[in-house]
Amino acid sequence: MLCYPIPDRRWVIPGDRGCLGTGIVGSRWGVCQVRPIAGVNMLGQRLRTVRVASGWSLRDLQARIDNRVTAQAISQYERGESIPSDDVLQVLSEALGVSVEYLTGTSEIVLEGVEFRSKREIGRREQARIQARVLRRLERYLAVEEALRLPNMSWDSPRAAPFPMKGGLPGAEHAAGHLRAHWGLGITPIANLTALLEDRGIKVVTMRLDAVDGMTARARQRHRGNQTSYVIVVNVEKPGDRQRFTMAHELGHMVLDAPPGTAEKAAHQFAAAFLMPRDALLREVGWRRRSIGWSELFALQRMFRVSAQALTRRCEAVGVFRATLARRLYQEFARRHWSTHPFEEPVEISRERPERFERLCFRGVAEGALGTSEAAELMGMTVEELTRRMESPVDHVAERPHPPEVPSDLVDPE
């Protein structure tokens, strides 16, 4: 039998369909095995987080545990009004694909300042589901950092941030230039934006997101003195150039103080300025260009690792391309269907992959801070796969991708 502590220092003994009774610590129930958690509600919050992240209703979860308990009982668990027995807790954990230890864990993390990047309105239920999935991933990330006893890594923000967004594009240029200077980037194109953000204390998470390009949020850890971490979430299925622009866009939300109703446009302008500095474009492309060949345009794409359309818009905005050249390019993009979903262009920018979380998991196993089964659960893989990847160097040899083929009918858009 298991006992669970509640905030008033009394212990609750669970039954299959609710509490059987309570007792004071040190009473005749003191012989029971005790699994300490930070209040009854913590178990309920985690249960609800995983259920919502899975996209299941209360009745869906009831069906997946073969009606072992009712949807009403699960709702009571989530609200902290009742506690599942040891057997029911095991069944729930297996159905949800998490361990009992996770459901009864003590960490408490809250998402704040959530911002979505999406072309359509997102319903509350979908927002809740996405946030629950992000929260689940963050809990894993932060659990690894705690196991390794790493200090909380605040993101490297300039002292002047957030920058007031005044004057439209000049304000975005100023903010992007200031952040680049603060990070010592100069005007050099950023080869790997994901690695840069992780190095500067921002957690990057990739996952499948329906109709959402990305998200940014703050994660506050109540159990660690309200320490705060910043996270940027990117849709893993989007092309590499769109992922990079989304990350830069979300970074813009973190450093800009835009007037109401202008935040999205401001973040968009910041992203373009951060990825494609004006001085770099002037140096590499020139000024007031009247024409450009496809080969040069694609070479610039690879240099700045952006889409041809984003590059064209940016060059037009800072005066590198004349309006007539930009208009001809837009017409070509539309004719070749590059400007409509799925936005496929001849030059494919490879997707960037966050590596810090996985690297910390392997480090935890190597140093004995994490067991192999614990690390495998955190990384969402089997113990066998984790062991193979740690012991076999062959699994880490990646094939170099072939350069994409460019259609032969592309000519200078004159």
N, C-alpha and C positions, 0 to 999 in steps of 0.2 A: 504494500500500500504506500502511497505517496502523500505527503502533506505539502501545502504551498503557503508561504507567508503572505499576509496582506498588510497594508500600511499601518494598522493599529497594533501591530506586533502579535496578532492572533493567527492561528494556523487553520487553514481550511482543509478538510479531508474530502476529496472528491468522490462522487459516485457516478454511475453510468449516466444518470440523467439529472445530476445536480449535486449540491453539497449534502453530505450526510450529517455534518456537524462541525463544530469549532471547538478549539481548546487553547488554553494559555500555554506558552512555551514552558517546558519543564513539567508539564502535567503528565498523566499516565500515557499520553500519546507521544511522549518524548522519544520512545523507542523507534518511532516511524522514521524511515529514510526521508530526509528533507532535501528538496531541490529548490534552492533559493532563487527567486526572481524579483525584479524590482516592481513589486505590486502586481495585483491580479490583472490590471488593465494592460500591462506590458504583453502578456501572453495573448490577450484578445486583439491587441493592435497588430501584433505580428501575424496572427492567424488571418486577420482581415486583409492585411497588406499582401500576403501571398495569394490569397483567394482572388482578390481584385486583380492582381498582376496576371493571374492565369485567365482572367476574363470570365470567371464563373460566378453565377448567382448562388445564393444560399441553397436553393433546391438542386442546382447542378452539383454542388459539393455533397449534398445528402445522397444523391444518386451514385456518385463515385465511391462512396463508402458503403454502398449496398444498404442504405437506410439504417445503418447502425444507430444513428441518432437522427432526430428530425432537424429540419431547417431552423425551426424555432429554437431548438437547443443550441445549434451552432451560433445563432444570433446572440443568444445569452452569453456564450463563451466570449464572443467578440466584444460585447459591451461590458464584460467583467462582472456580470451578474451571476455567473455559474462557472464551474471549472470542470473540464473533462477528466474522466478517470485515466489511469495510466494506459489501459488498453485502447480507449477511444483516442487518446492523444497519439498513440502509435499509429493507429489506422489513419488519422487525419494527416499525420506527417508523411506517410507513404503515399497517400492520394495526392498531396500537394507537392511531392518531390523534394521535401526538405527533411532535415533531421529533427528529432525531438529536442536536441540540445539547442538548435536554432530557435525553435518556438519558445523555449523557456529561457532564452538568453537575457542578459541584463542591459545591453546597449539600447539607447533610445535616441533615434535620429529623426529630425524634423526638416522637411524641405520648405524653404522660404524664397520669396522673390522669383517665383517660377515664371519664365517667359518662353512661349512657343514660337517657332517660325513655321508657318503653314500658309498655304494659299487659300485655305477655306476655314470657315468657323468650325471649331472643335467643340463637341458637346461635353457637358460636365462629366458624363460617365466615361467617355474616352480619355478626358484629361486625368481623371482619377486612376484609370487603368495604367496610363503611361507613367504617372508619378509613382504609382505603387511598384512598377517594374524597375524604375530608376532607383527608388529607395532600396529595393532588394539588392540591386547591384552595388550600390554605395555601401550598404551594410557589409557586404563581402569585402569590398576594398578596404574599408576602415578597420575591419576585423583583422586583416593581414597586417596592417600598419601597427595595430595594437599588439599583436602577437610578437612582432619584431621590435616592439618598444621604440618605434620611431616617433620623433616629436611631430606635433601637428605642423604641417607645412603650409603657411599662409601664402597666397599668391602674391607675386612680386608686382605690386601696384605702385604706380608713380604717386608721389605725395600730392600732386596737384589734381589727381582724379577724385571724383568724376569731373570731366571737363564740361563746362557749359556749352551747349550747342547753339552758337550764335552765328548768323550769316550763312547758314546752309553749308555748301561745300567747303568754304574756307575753315569753318569750325571743325569739320571732319578731318581735313588736311592737317590742321594743328594738332588734334588729338592723336592721329595716327603717327605723325612725325615725332611727337613728344614721347609716345610709348616706344617707338623704335629706338629713339635716342636713349631712353631709360634702360632698355634691354641691350644696348650696344649693337644694334643690327645694321646701322648705317642705312644705305639704300639698296643693299644687296637683296636679290630675290630670296625668299624663304624656301629652302629645299624640302623641309619636313615640318609643317606647321604643328602637327600632332605632337611630335617630340619636343618642339619648342615650348608648347603650352604645358606639357607635363613637367618639363625642366623648370618652368617658372611657377610651379605650385598649383596648376589648374588640372583637375582630374578630367580626363577625356574618356567617355563611354560610348561605344557603338552598339546599336541594337536595331532590330527591325521596327520601324514606326510607320503605321498606316497614315498616309496623307500628311505627315509631319516631316519636315526636313531636319529640324533640330530643336534643342531646348537648352536653356541655361537656368541654374538655380544655385541657391546656397544651402548647404547641409549643416545644420546646427546639431552638435552632439551634446545633449543634455547631461549625459552621464560623465562627460569629460569637461565640466565647467563651461558648457556652452561654446566650446571651440567650433569655429566655422571653417568649412571647406567649400570651395567653388567647383562646380562641375559643369561641363559642356557635353551635351548628348547629341550624337550625330546618327542619322539614318544610315545603317550599314549598307543598304541596297542602292544608295544614290551613287552616281559617278564620282570619281575622285575630285574633279574640279568643283563640283557642287558641294561636296563634303568640306573642302577647304574654304570655300566662300561662306558656307554656313558657320564654320568655326570662327572665322574672322568676324562675321556678322554678330554672333553671340558674344564675342569678345567686345564688340562695340557697345552692346547693352551694358557691359560691366564697367566701361570707362566713360560713358557719355551721360550727361544730364540734359536730356532733350525736352523741349516743351511738350505739353500734352498733344497727342495726335500726330507727332512727328518722329517718334522713337524708331519706327521701322525704317523709314527713309534715311534717318540719320545713321543708323547702324549699317545700312546698305552702303552709304557713301563712305563710312569709316572702313568697311571691309575692303572696298576697292582701293582706297588710299593706302591701307596697310599692306595689302598684297602687291600693289603696283605703284610704288612711290613715283611721284611726278618727275623728280630729277632723274630717276632711273630710266623712265620712258623717254625723256628728252635725250638722254645720253645714248640709248640703244636704238631709238626709232627716229628721232629728229623732231622737226617742228613744222606744223601746217602742211602735212603730207597730202598730196593730191592723188596718189596711187600707191598700191602695195601689191606685191605678188603673194600667191598662196604659200609658197615655200617660206617666205620671210614671216608671214603671219603665223604659220604653224610653228616655226622656230621660236618665235616670241612666246607662243603658248607654252611650249615646253620649258622655256626659261623661267617664266613666272608661274607656271603650273596652274593656269586658269583656263576657262573656256574661251573660244574665239569671240563669242558674243560679249562676255564680260570685258575682255581685252579691248574690243572695239568701242564699247560704251565709255570705258575709262579714257582711252586715247582721245575720243571726241570731247569728253568733259574737260580735259586739261589742255586742249588745243593742239595735240599732237596730230590728230586727223582733222582735216577740214570736214565740214558738215556734208558736203557733196560726196566725199569718199565714204564716210560712215553710212550715209543713206544707201549707196550702192551695195555696200557690204550687208546691210540689214536685208535688202531685197534678195541678195544671193542666199543668205541664211534661211529666209522664208521659202524661197523656191526649192531649196534642198531639204526642207522640213527639219532643219536643225533647231529652229526656234519653237518647236512644239514637242510635246511629250512623245517619246522619252528623251528628247534633247541629245540625240546621238550625233557626234561630230567625228570627222576622220581621225583626229588626234585624240587618243584616249589617255587621260591623265590617271595614273595608277592610284588606287585607294591607299590611304595611309592607315596604319594599324597601331592602336595604342599598345604599348609593350610594358609599361611600368607595373601594372597590376600582376600580370603573368610572371614577370621577372621576380617580383617580391614573393610570390607564391613559391617559386622554385628555390629562392634563397631561404625561405622559411623552412622548407623540407631539408635542405642541405645543412642548415644550422641547428636543426632539431627543435625549432620554435613551432613548427606545424607537423602533424603526423601526415603520412601519405594519404590516408583516407579523408582526413579533414581538408587537405589541400585540394584533393580531387573534387570534393563536393563544392568547395569555393570556386573552382575553375570550371565546374560543369562538365567534367570528364570522368572516365573510369580510372580506377587505380592502375589498371594495366597500361592504359594510354599514358598516364602521367609517368609511370616508371620507365616506359619505353622512351619517352621523350627526354628523360633525364639521363638515360644510360646509352642511347643509340645516337651517335653523331649523324648518321645517314638521314634521319628525319628532319634535320635542320638545313640540309642542302637544298636550296631553292633553284629552280630553273630560271634563267634570265629570260624575261619576256621578249618576244620579237617585236621590233618597231611596227606600229600599225601601218597598214597600206593606205595610201592616199589615192583617191580616184584620179585616173589619168586625165579626165576631162576638165579638171579645175584649171582655170587660167586667170590672169590678172583681171579683176573686175573693173574694166575701163568702160 
